[in-house]
Amino acid sequence: MRVYLIFMQELIIGLGSNLGDRRENIEKAIALIGERVCRVAVVSSMVETEPWGFKSGNNFLNCAILIRDEPVSDPELLQGAAGMWRPHQIIKILQAIELEFGRIRTGVYTDRTIDLDILFYGNEIINDTELSVPHPKLHERDFILVSLMELCPDKVHPVIGETIREINNHRKGNVTPR
């Protein structure tokens, strides 16, 4: 049997929901990402938080998922594999999933059924009109740090030059995963 390796950077996606059945929204989004991008390797615990950047009576559920290279034995699986996707293609897939959940991006923070963000794509740094990777505010958001502390505490942020653990230690809340 021949084994093929999908070459893709480690991909970490943040998910959040504060409308409807939040847990179900996140679980369905994870399943769609698994179908359309690549099999999800690890899912962090879900964290409930107040909205960040706007006021709402609806708390968020948040988590993050990790996708990484894996061997594949069936060459047909390579055709739609994440190794074929680049970050700009992945964000378009994620935005299409958000649209299916009824999310309309307005450029203003507001309630949403699902929010999908690329947090990291390996050590790549992208900053253009369509995409910023690593996510530009992840180091300011405790709810993201909780998930990243669980998934990859020793990952070095390619812009800041510190590990997730070091960034977390600088935060007032000193967030720890559940």
HELIX and SHEET records of a PDB file:
HELIX    1   1 ARG A   22  ARG A   36  1                                  15    
HELIX    2   2 PRO A   75  GLY A   80  5                                   6    
HELIX    3   3 ALA A   82  MET A   84  5                                   3    
HELIX    4   4 PRO A   87  GLU A  100  1                                  14    
HELIX    5   5 LEU A  138  GLU A  140  5                                   3    
HELIX    6   6 ASP A  142  LEU A  151  1                                  10    
HELIX    7   7 ILE A  164  HIS A  170  1                                   7    
SHEET    1   A 2 TYR A   4  LEU A   5  0                                        
SHEET    2   A 2 PRO A  71  VAL A  72 -1                                        
SHEET    1   B 4 VAL A  42  VAL A  43  0                                        
SHEET    2   B 4 PHE A  60  ILE A  67 -1                                        
SHEET    3   B 4 LEU A  11  SER A  17 -1                                        
SHEET    4   B 4 ASP A 115  TYR A 121 -1                                        
SHEET    1   C 3 VAL A  42  VAL A  43  0                                        
SHEET    2   C 3 PHE A  60  ILE A  67 -1                                        
SHEET    3   C 3 VAL A  47  THR A  49 -1                                        
SHEET    1   D 2 ILE A 126  ASN A 127  0                                        
SHEET    2   D 2 SER A 132  VAL A 133 -1                                        
END                                                                             
